[in-house]
Amino acid sequence: MHHLTLHNVDHAFGIPTYIRGTEANPTDKTSIIDFFLSTHPFDLEGISMTVNNDAYLGSDHKMVHFSLPHNFNPPPATNIHPRLLWNLNKFKQSKNHPNRHLHHIRQYRNHINPHLTDLLQRMDPIILSSTPGIDRQQAYIDSLNTNPIEIVHSSLDATIHRHTPRPKDWKWFYTQELADACHHRELLYKKWKHANQFNKILFWQQFQEAADKVRSIINKNKRFYFKQFCDKPLLLNSAKLPTRSKISNAVRVD
């Protein structure tokens, strides 16, 4: 009716994408609820679709692999890390070099002080009152809001330089312990799924225990890394100050 093509029919006809197994029957409740639709009037050459029923992966939804040919360009790469980071550790005292951080602090102060002095002069209320027009006054206030951020950023760039973030790696959370537990869970799931009669009950119990262990390790890692995140000191980022807000204090970095 709507001129849609359901690719499940041509490439995975009758294969369920959702299987909720029980101890008695691995296919107790099955359904096809994950569809691949397109507006193309006919089946494109080179399309392939497979449903992996032997993988559990912590969900009753089964992993579906779907590939199709295309002639369009990929989307442009986005900003990998939206925050601005600097080598703030240069401001900290080191055990091996207890006085090295003082050099960077002096450099930072020498660079930022003239800019802060100029900013304080621009914050004189007389300048604002003598500026004609509401629009120009609002633009002047907006510039006073953005100038402190620009001053701090430029001073950090000139002294301790920016820090390039490391690419994210799954190994920081997906530890070897978690990988082994997931592998053991998937192995028992396959054994339970293909077992017969009494062995199905035994493998079901072992599979449930393995799944509980995976969830326990995930929760433990989540608590550990969340606590680690909470214990870290705040890093200076590129968060903007509210526009048109009243600046009462000048920026000062001790």
C-alpha positions, 0 to 999 in steps of 0.5 A: 500500500505504501510502496515499501520493501520488507527485506526480511521476506527476501533475505530472512523469511520466517527467522525470528529476531526476538526469542524469549527462551525458558528452561523448558523450551528455548523458543517458547516465545518468538517474534519478528519485530525487527524489520528492515524497510526501504522505499526502493521498489525492488530488491537491490543487488548485493543486499544481505541479511543474517540473524544470529540466533546463537548469541545472547548478548544480554538481550532477547533481541537477536543480532541482525547483520544487514548490508546494502550497496550505496553510492553516497558519501559518508557524513563528515567527521564530527568533533571527537572531543567537544571539550577544550583540554590543557596540560593542567598537570604542569601547574601541579607540584611533582615529586621528582621536580618540586619547583618546576610548576612554579615556572609555569605559574609565573609564565601564566601570571605574566601573560594574563595580568595585562589582559585582566588589567585591560578588562578591569578598565573596560568594566568601568560603569562610565564607559557603559553609560556613555555608550549610545543605544541599547543594542550597542550597550548589550553588545558591550555587556556580551563582550565583557562576558566572553572576554574573560573566557578568551583571556583565560584560554589564550593564556593557557594556550601560550603557557601550558598549551592544549592537551590532545585527548586520547582516543577512547578505547573499549579496554578501559571498561571492557576488562579481561575479566568481563570479556571472559565472563561474557564468553563463558555466558555465550558458550553456555547459552549455545549449549542450553539452546541446542541441548535436549531433555534433561541437559537443557535444565542443567545448562539453563541453570548454569547459563543464568548463573553466568548471566548474573556474573556478567551483570555483577561485573558490569555493575562493579565496574560502573560503580568503580569508574563513577567513584573514580570520576567523582574523585577527580578534580574539575578540569577547566573546560570551554563552558560559556558564561551566561550572556548579558549577566552582570560581572561582579568579580574579575577573573583571577588565577592564583 
